[in-house]
Amino acid sequence: MSRVAGLVRDVLVARLFGAGLVTDAFFMAFTIPNLLRRFFAEGSLTAAFVPVFSDVYHSDGEGDAQRLANRCLTALSLVMVLIVCCGIILSPLITHFIGFGFASVPGKLELTDFLNRLMFPYIGLVSVLALITGILNVRGHFFYPSLSPLFLNLCMIFSALFLRSFFSLPVYALAVGVLLGGFVQLMVQVPVLLRFRIYLKPDFGFRNDPKVKKIAKLMLPGIAGVAIYQINIIASRLMASFLPEGAVSYLYYGQRLFEFPQGIFIVSLAQAVLPMMSKQVAQNHLEGVRDSLAFSLSLITLFTLPAITGLVLCAKPIYALLFYGGAFDRIALDNAAIALICYAPGLLFVGFSRIAAQTFYALKDTKTPVVVSLGTLIVNIVAGLILMNLYGFAGLAAGLTLSSIFNAVVLVFLLQKKTGPFIRTTFWLPIVKVVPACIAMGFVVVEILAMVDWQTSGRGFLKWCSLGGSVAAGIAVFLVCCHMLKVEEIHKGLALIKGRRSAK
């Protein structure tokens, strides 16, 4: 639901604002609070807090866990107030650094700075939300926290539709929507906490609490490790700021559709894996960790291979049907599709990296992902600079994909050395079966899409039928082939995403 609402939001933004100066400025401005959200909220905070909180909850009981949550909330709130204030004050320096290439366009850097200041408090709100999400996840509640991004998207949609006429520059409404969305995301969780008798309140005892210090110690190196993919995106956008106008927007639109299957499958599985592995580590059940890891990587592969196939084959039809029109012209259509095609192969390796990083954090090893992340960043910058000179924004997207491959391969290799072998024959067998299923799916999708001329405008109903039919037929063919080839992991993965215990 969150990803569908996000897709609707991006379609709306594309049609209302297009791909040019104002969207480049907005997407670049949102990069900083969004990056910090990954650093402090979904990234290092969750990865450091959940294993420690899980230990306390399962070993010491609910009372000690409640006390730890209160102290973490108090410490986090104080830190976030400081970060937000510094971010607003230092915004001109920050935006000049990440959007250095914008300086050649009059007013573009100034607009980026103003939007960044306006949206910066979002990081404080969403960081508290991440802490609450970690508490609820350890307690076994996933559904309501996972809905929170839905409210961000709904607030941005509402602002873009109904508030843009109140501002001298309509793009300001998008920034207001981000801020409003952060507040609503947080408020929606309060009734859930009360329902499960989780009462959060200030507790300044964090200064002498060894558990809080342990979380902080785990967080510091985790800031770089778990959010490396976002660091790479920043590097790509910085390099894109030197390209012709619209490059940042093309990469953003490509990235957003790339993240659609990532959010549905990879994030869902990773969110379920961390508390489960943390519990296994707390019980010294290393064999269980290896089994969970192998199963998770197998599921990531089985779900992302058909998703990659679909993204590559349907890239242009999706943008033509959903985004094309209004301020989103044919040039934007072609370039956004190219960006998505270059991003798509990285989906598998982003999934591997996310699961591997979660496993390192469950094992309370936050240093290894940091070391790997430094190498990944270097690969992305070097590959991006080389390919950017050859292929422009498409080279930047391909460079990010290459860095994702490097990150995944190294993390999995080091994880095998740490935990023992977990990639066995049972890992490869279902994958070998899924490849022909993807090929069969691809043939069906191509044949159905070829029935429509996607280069011309109009004939919307026929295009909807063609794209919808190709997706439905492709999924049907894929599932039938998997059933015929007896790929049982597909059913187990769907059950795990739905939250059934039988899938463990």
C-alpha positions as CSV (number, residue, x, y, z in Angstrom):
1,M,0.0,0.0,0.0
2,S,2.8,2.4,0.8
3,R,4.7,1.7,-2.4
4,V,1.5,2.0,-4.5
5,A,0.8,5.4,-2.8
6,G,4.5,6.4,-3.5
7,L,4.0,5.5,-7.2
8,V,0.9,7.6,-7.3
9,R,2.8,10.5,-5.6
10,D,5.7,10.3,-8.2
11,V,3.3,10.2,-11.1
12,L,1.5,13.3,-9.7
13,V,4.8,15.1,-9.2
14,A,6.0,14.2,-12.7
15,R,2.8,15.5,-14.3
16,L,2.6,18.6,-12.2
17,F,6.3,19.6,-12.0
18,G,8.0,17.6,-14.8
19,A,11.7,17.1,-14.9
20,G,13.6,20.3,-14.8
21,L,14.9,23.1,-12.5
22,V,12.3,22.9,-9.7
23,T,12.2,19.1,-9.5
24,D,16.1,18.9,-9.6
25,A,16.1,21.3,-6.7
26,F,13.5,19.5,-4.7
27,F,14.9,16.0,-5.2
28,M,18.4,17.3,-4.3
29,A,17.1,19.1,-1.2
30,F,15.2,16.0,0.0
31,T,18.4,14.0,-0.4
32,I,19.9,15.3,2.9
33,P,17.0,14.7,5.3
34,N,16.3,11.4,3.5
35,L,19.9,10.3,3.9
36,L,19.9,11.2,7.6
37,R,16.7,9.3,7.9
38,R,18.5,6.2,6.6
39,F,21.5,7.0,8.8
40,F,19.9,7.6,12.1
41,A,16.4,6.1,11.7
42,E,16.0,3.1,9.4
43,G,19.7,2.5,9.3
44,S,22.0,2.6,12.2
45,L,19.4,3.2,14.9
46,T,17.3,0.2,13.9
47,A,20.3,-2.0,13.3
48,A,21.8,-1.1,16.7
49,F,18.6,-0.8,18.8
50,V,16.7,-4.0,17.8
51,P,19.4,-6.6,18.7
52,V,20.1,-5.0,22.1
53,F,16.4,-4.4,22.9
54,S,15.6,-7.9,21.8
55,D,18.2,-9.3,24.2
56,V,16.8,-7.3,27.1
57,Y,13.2,-8.1,26.3
58,H,13.7,-11.9,25.9
59,S,16.3,-12.2,28.7
60,D,15.4,-9.5,31.4
61,G,11.7,-9.1,30.9
62,E,9.2,-6.4,29.8
63,G,10.0,-4.0,32.6
64,D,13.7,-3.6,31.8
65,A,12.8,-3.4,28.1
66,Q,10.4,-0.6,28.8
67,R,13.0,1.3,30.8
68,L,15.6,0.9,28.0
69,A,13.1,2.2,25.4
70,N,12.3,5.3,27.5
71,R,16.0,6.1,27.9
72,C,16.7,5.6,24.2
73,L,13.8,7.8,23.3
74,T,15.0,10.6,25.6
75,A,18.6,10.5,24.3
76,L,17.5,10.2,20.7
77,S,15.1,13.2,21.0
78,L,17.9,15.4,22.4
79,V,20.3,14.4,19.7
80,M,17.7,15.0,17.0
81,V,17.0,18.5,18.2
82,L,20.7,19.3,17.9
83,I,21.0,17.8,14.5
84,V,17.9,19.6,13.1
85,C,19.1,22.9,14.4
86,C,22.6,22.4,12.9
87,G,21.1,21.2,9.7
88,I,19.0,24.3,9.3
89,I,21.8,26.7,10.2
90,L,24.4,25.0,8.0
91,S,22.0,24.4,5.1
92,P,23.8,26.8,2.7
93,L,27.0,24.9,3.1
94,I,25.4,21.5,2.8
95,T,23.4,22.2,-0.3
96,H,26.4,23.9,-2.0
97,F,28.4,20.8,-1.4
98,I,25.9,18.2,-2.7
99,G,24.6,20.4,-5.5
100,F,27.8,22.1,-6.5
101,G,27.0,21.9,-10.2
102,F,23.7,23.8,-9.6
103,A,25.7,27.0,-9.0
104,S,25.9,27.7,-12.8
105,V,22.1,28.0,-13.0
106,P,20.8,31.3,-11.5
107,G,18.5,30.7,-8.5
108,K,18.7,26.9,-8.6
109,L,21.1,26.5,-5.6
110,E,19.1,29.1,-3.6
111,L,15.9,27.2,-4.2
112,T,17.6,23.9,-3.1
113,D,18.8,25.6,0.1
114,F,15.3,26.9,1.0
115,L,13.6,23.6,0.4
116,N,16.3,21.8,2.5
117,R,15.7,24.1,5.4
118,L,12.0,23.6,5.2
119,M,12.2,19.8,5.2
120,F,15.0,19.3,7.7
121,P,12.8,18.8,10.8
122,Y,11.5,15.7,9.1
123,I,14.6,13.8,10.2
124,G,13.7,14.3,13.9
125,L,10.2,13.1,13.5
126,V,11.0,10.0,11.5
127,S,13.9,9.0,13.8
128,V,11.5,8.8,16.8
129,L,9.2,6.8,14.5
130,A,12.1,4.4,13.8
131,L,12.6,3.8,17.5
132,I,8.9,3.0,18.0
133,T,9.0,0.7,14.9
134,G,11.9,-1.2,16.4
135,I,10.0,-1.6,19.7
136,L,6.9,-2.9,18.0
137,N,8.8,-5.2,15.7
138,V,10.6,-6.9,18.6
139,R,7.2,-7.3,20.3
140,G,6.0,-9.1,17.2
141,H,3.9,-6.3,15.6
142,F,4.8,-5.4,12.0
143,F,1.7,-4.3,10.2
144,Y,1.0,-0.8,11.7
145,P,4.6,0.4,11.6
146,S,4.9,-0.7,8.0
147,L,2.0,1.5,7.1
148,S,3.7,4.7,8.2
149,P,5.3,5.5,4.8
150,L,1.8,5.4,3.4
151,F,0.9,8.5,5.4
152,L,3.9,10.4,4.1
153,N,2.9,9.7,0.6
154,L,-0.7,10.7,1.2
155,C,0.4,13.9,2.8
156,M,2.6,14.8,-0.1
157,I,-0.2,13.9,-2.6
158,F,-2.6,16.1,-0.6
159,S,-0.1,19.0,-0.5
160,A,0.7,18.8,-4.2
161,L,-3.0,18.8,-5.2
162,F,-4.5,21.3,-2.8
163,L,-1.8,23.5,-1.3
164,R,0.4,24.4,-4.3
165,S,-1.9,27.3,-5.2
166,F,-1.1,28.9,-1.8
167,F,2.6,29.4,-2.6
168,S,4.4,31.7,-4.9
169,L,6.4,28.7,-6.1
170,P,4.1,25.5,-6.2
171,V,7.1,23.2,-5.4
172,Y,7.0,24.6,-1.8
173,A,3.9,22.6,-1.3
174,L,5.8,19.3,-1.7
175,A,8.2,20.3,1.0
176,V,5.3,21.2,3.3
177,G,3.9,17.8,2.5
178,V,7.1,16.0,3.6
179,L,7.0,17.9,7.0
180,L,3.3,17.2,7.5
181,G,3.9,13.5,6.5
182,G,6.6,13.1,9.2
183,F,4.3,14.4,11.9
184,V,1.3,12.2,10.8
185,Q,3.5,9.1,10.5
186,L,4.5,9.6,14.2
187,M,1.1,10.3,15.5
188,V,-0.5,7.3,13.9
189,Q,1.7,5.0,16.0
190,V,0.6,6.4,19.4
191,P,-2.7,4.5,19.5
192,V,-0.9,1.3,18.6
193,L,1.6,1.8,21.5
194,L,-1.2,2.4,23.9
195,R,-3.1,-0.7,22.7
196,F,-0.1,-2.9,23.5
197,R,0.5,-1.1,26.8
198,I,3.8,0.5,25.8
199,Y,4.0,3.8,27.6
200,L,6.9,5.9,26.5
201,K,8.1,8.8,28.6
202,P,11.2,10.9,29.3
203,D,13.9,9.1,31.3
204,F,17.3,10.9,31.7
205,G,18.9,7.8,33.2
206,F,20.5,7.1,29.8
207,R,23.8,8.7,30.8
208,N,24.7,5.8,33.1
209,D,22.9,3.0,31.3
210,P,25.3,0.5,29.8
211,K,22.7,-0.8,27.4
212,V,22.2,2.7,26.0
213,K,26.0,3.1,25.7
214,K,26.1,-0.2,23.9
215,I,23.5,0.9,21.4
216,A,25.3,4.2,20.8
217,K,28.6,2.3,20.3
218,L,27.0,0.0,17.7
219,M,25.3,3.0,16.0
220,L,28.5,5.0,15.3
221,P,30.1,2.7,12.7
222,G,26.7,1.6,11.5
223,I,25.9,5.1,10.3
224,A,28.3,4.5,7.3
225,G,27.7,0.7,6.9
226,V,23.9,0.3,6.7
227,A,23.3,3.5,4.7
228,I,26.0,3.1,2.1
229,Y,23.5,2.7,-0.7
230,Q,22.1,6.2,0.1
231,I,25.7,7.6,0.3
232,N,26.2,6.2,-3.2
233,I,23.0,7.9,-4.4
234,I,24.3,11.2,-3.0
235,A,27.5,10.8,-4.9
236,S,25.6,10.0,-8.1
237,R,23.4,13.1,-7.6
238,L,26.4,15.3,-6.9
239,M,28.0,14.1,-10.2
240,A,24.7,14.5,-12.0
241,S,24.5,18.2,-10.9
242,F,27.2,18.8,-13.5
243,L,25.2,17.2,-16.3
244,P,22.5,19.1,-18.3
245,E,19.3,20.1,-16.6
246,G,17.0,17.3,-15.8
247,A,19.6,14.6,-15.1
248,V,18.9,14.6,-11.3
249,S,15.2,14.2,-12.0
250,Y,15.7,11.3,-14.5
251,L,17.8,9.5,-12.0
252,Y,15.2,10.1,-9.3
253,Y,12.3,8.8,-11.3
254,G,14.3,5.8,-12.3
255,Q,15.3,5.2,-8.7
256,R,11.7,5.4,-7.5
257,L,10.4,2.7,-9.8
258,F,13.5,0.6,-9.0
259,E,12.6,0.9,-5.3
260,F,9.0,-0.3,-5.9
261,P,9.8,-4.1,-5.9
262,Q,12.6,-3.4,-3.4
263,G,10.1,-2.0,-0.9
264,I,7.6,-4.8,-1.4
265,F,9.9,-7.8,-1.2
266,I,13.4,-6.9,0.1
267,V,12.4,-4.5,2.9
268,S,9.6,-6.8,4.0
269,L,11.9,-9.8,4.3
270,A,14.7,-7.8,5.9
271,Q,12.3,-6.3,8.4
272,A,11.2,-9.8,9.4
273,V,14.7,-11.3,9.4
274,L,16.5,-8.9,11.9
275,P,14.3,-9.6,15.0
276,M,14.3,-13.3,14.2
277,M,18.1,-13.5,13.8
278,S,18.6,-11.3,16.9
279,K,16.6,-13.8,18.9
280,Q,18.7,-16.7,17.5
281,V,21.9,-14.9,18.3
282,A,20.6,-14.2,21.8
283,Q,20.0,-18.0,22.2
284,N,23.5,-18.8,20.7
285,H,21.7,-20.7,17.9
286,L,24.3,-20.1,15.2
287,E,23.1,-22.9,13.0
288,G,19.7,-21.3,13.0
289,V,21.3,-18.0,11.9
290,R,22.9,-19.8,9.0
291,D,19.6,-21.4,8.0
292,S,17.7,-18.1,8.3
293,L,20.4,-16.4,6.2
294,A,20.4,-19.0,3.5
295,F,16.7,-19.0,3.3
296,S,16.5,-15.2,3.2
297,L,19.0,-14.9,0.4
298,S,17.3,-17.6,-1.6
299,L,14.0,-15.8,-1.3
300,I,15.6,-12.5,-2.3
301,T,16.9,-14.2,-5.4
302,L,13.6,-15.9,-6.3
303,F,11.6,-12.7,-6.0
304,T,14.0,-10.2,-7.5
305,L,14.9,-12.2,-10.7
306,P,11.4,-11.9,-12.2
307,A,11.2,-8.3,-10.8
308,I,14.3,-7.4,-12.7
309,T,13.0,-9.0,-15.9
310,G,9.7,-7.0,-15.5
311,L,11.5,-3.7,-14.9
312,V,13.7,-4.0,-17.9
313,L,10.9,-5.1,-20.3
314,C,8.2,-2.7,-19.0
315,A,10.3,0.4,-18.2
316,K,9.2,2.5,-21.2
317,P,5.5,1.3,-21.2
318,I,5.3,2.1,-17.4
319,Y,6.6,5.7,-17.8
320,A,4.5,6.1,-21.0
321,L,1.3,5.1,-19.3
322,L,1.7,6.6,-15.8
323,F,4.1,9.5,-16.1
324,Y,3.8,10.8,-19.7
325,G,1.7,14.0,-20.0
326,G,1.6,17.5,-18.6
327,A,5.1,18.7,-17.7
328,F,6.6,15.2,-18.2
329,D,7.5,15.3,-21.9
330,R,8.8,12.6,-24.3
331,I,12.5,13.4,-23.5
332,A,11.8,12.8,-19.8
333,L,9.9,9.6,-20.7
334,D,12.8,8.2,-22.7
335,N,15.5,9.2,-20.2
336,A,13.7,8.0,-17.1
337,A,13.1,4.6,-18.8
338,I,16.9,4.4,-19.6
339,A,17.8,5.2,-16.0
340,L,15.4,2.4,-14.7
341,I,16.9,-0.2,-17.1
342,C,20.4,0.7,-15.9
343,Y,19.3,0.4,-12.2
344,A,17.3,-2.8,-12.5
345,P,20.1,-5.4,-12.4
346,G,21.2,-4.0,-9.1
347,L,18.0,-5.1,-7.4
348,L,19.3,-8.5,-6.6
349,F,22.5,-7.3,-5.1
350,V,20.9,-4.5,-3.1
351,G,18.7,-7.3,-1.6
352,F,21.8,-9.4,-0.8
353,S,23.6,-6.4,0.8
354,R,20.6,-5.6,3.0
355,I,20.2,-9.1,4.3
356,A,23.9,-9.5,4.8
357,A,24.2,-6.2,6.7
358,Q,21.2,-7.1,8.9
359,T,23.0,-10.3,9.8
360,F,26.2,-8.5,10.7
361,Y,24.2,-6.2,13.0
362,A,22.3,-9.1,14.6
363,L,25.7,-10.6,15.4
364,K,26.6,-7.1,16.8
365,D,29.4,-6.6,14.2
366,T,29.0,-3.1,12.9
367,K,32.6,-2.6,11.8
368,T,32.7,-5.0,8.8
369,P,29.9,-3.3,6.8
370,V,31.7,0.0,7.3
371,V,35.0,-1.2,5.8
372,V,33.1,-2.7,2.9
373,S,31.1,0.4,2.5
374,L,34.3,2.5,2.0
375,G,35.3,0.3,-0.9
376,T,31.8,0.4,-2.3
377,L,31.8,4.2,-2.3
378,I,35.1,4.3,-4.1
379,V,33.9,1.8,-6.8
380,N,30.7,3.9,-7.3
381,I,32.6,7.2,-7.7
382,V,35.3,5.8,-10.0
383,A,32.8,3.9,-12.1
384,G,30.4,6.8,-12.1
385,L,33.0,9.3,-13.3
386,I,34.2,7.0,-16.1
387,L,30.8,6.0,-17.3
388,M,29.3,9.5,-16.9
389,N,31.8,10.9,-19.4
390,L,30.7,8.1,-21.8
391,Y,27.0,7.8,-21.3
392,G,25.8,10.8,-19.1
393,F,23.2,10.1,-16.5
394,A,22.8,6.5,-17.7
395,G,26.5,5.9,-16.8
396,L,25.9,7.1,-13.3
397,A,23.0,4.7,-12.9
398,A,25.2,1.8,-14.2
399,G,28.0,2.9,-11.9
400,L,25.7,2.6,-8.9
401,T,24.7,-0.9,-10.1
402,L,28.3,-2.0,-10.3
403,S,29.0,-0.7,-6.8
404,S,25.9,-2.6,-5.5
405,I,27.4,-5.8,-7.0
406,F,30.7,-5.2,-5.3
407,N,29.1,-4.5,-2.0
408,A,27.0,-7.6,-2.1
409,V,29.7,-10.0,-3.2
410,V,32.2,-8.8,-0.5
411,L,29.6,-8.7,2.3
412,V,28.4,-12.3,1.6
413,F,32.0,-13.6,1.3
414,L,33.0,-12.1,4.6
415,L,29.8,-13.3,6.2
416,Q,30.5,-16.8,5.2
417,K,33.9,-16.6,6.9
418,K,32.3,-15.3,10.1
419,T,29.4,-17.7,10.4
420,G,30.5,-20.7,8.4
421,P,29.2,-21.8,5.0
422,F,25.5,-21.1,4.4
423,I,25.3,-21.0,0.6
424,R,24.8,-24.7,-0.1
425,T,23.4,-26.9,-2.9
426,T,19.9,-26.3,-1.6
427,F,20.5,-22.5,-2.3
428,W,21.3,-23.0,-6.0
429,L,18.7,-25.6,-6.9
430,P,15.6,-23.4,-6.8
431,I,17.4,-20.6,-8.5
432,V,18.3,-22.8,-11.4
433,K,14.6,-23.6,-11.7
434,V,13.5,-20.0,-11.6
435,V,15.7,-18.8,-14.5
436,P,13.7,-20.7,-17.2
437,A,10.5,-19.4,-15.5
438,C,11.8,-15.9,-15.9
439,I,12.7,-16.5,-19.6
440,A,9.2,-17.9,-20.3
441,M,7.7,-14.9,-18.5
442,G,9.8,-12.5,-20.6
443,F,8.6,-14.0,-23.9
444,V,5.0,-13.5,-22.9
445,V,5.5,-10.0,-21.7
446,V,7.3,-8.9,-24.8
447,E,4.7,-10.4,-27.1
448,I,1.8,-8.6,-25.3
449,L,3.6,-5.2,-25.1
450,A,4.4,-5.4,-28.8
451,M,0.7,-5.1,-29.6
452,V,0.8,-1.3,-28.7
453,D,2.8,1.6,-30.0
454,W,4.2,3.2,-26.8
455,Q,5.8,6.1,-28.7
456,T,2.5,7.8,-29.5
457,S,0.1,9.5,-27.2
458,G,-3.6,8.6,-26.7
459,R,-5.3,5.2,-26.7
460,G,-5.0,5.1,-22.9
461,F,-7.5,2.3,-22.4
462,L,-5.7,0.0,-24.8
463,K,-2.3,0.8,-23.2
464,W,-3.7,0.1,-19.7
465,C,-5.1,-3.3,-21.0
466,S,-1.7,-4.1,-22.6
467,L,0.5,-3.3,-19.6
468,G,-1.9,-4.8,-17.1
469,G,-2.4,-7.8,-19.2
470,S,1.4,-8.3,-19.7
471,V,2.0,-8.0,-16.0
472,A,-0.8,-10.4,-15.1
473,A,0.1,-12.9,-17.8
474,G,3.8,-12.6,-16.9
475,I,3.1,-13.3,-13.2
476,A,0.8,-16.2,-14.1
477,V,3.3,-17.8,-16.4
478,F,6.1,-17.4,-13.8
479,L,4.0,-19.0,-11.0
480,V,2.8,-21.8,-13.2
481,C,6.4,-22.6,-14.3
482,C,7.6,-22.5,-10.7
483,H,4.7,-24.8,-9.7
484,M,5.6,-27.2,-12.5
485,L,9.3,-27.1,-11.5
486,K,8.4,-27.5,-7.9
487,V,9.9,-24.3,-6.5
488,E,8.5,-24.6,-3.0
489,E,10.4,-21.5,-1.7
490,I,8.0,-19.2,-3.6
491,H,5.1,-20.3,-1.3
492,K,7.3,-20.1,1.8
493,G,8.4,-16.5,0.9
494,L,4.8,-15.3,0.3
495,A,3.8,-16.8,3.7
496,L,6.7,-15.1,5.5
497,I,5.8,-11.7,4.0
498,K,2.3,-12.2,5.1
499,G,3.6,-13.0,8.6
500,R,2.7,-16.7,9.0
501,R,4.8,-18.5,11.5
502,S,4.8,-21.6,9.5
503,A,7.2,-20.0,7.0
504,K,10.0,-19.9,9.5
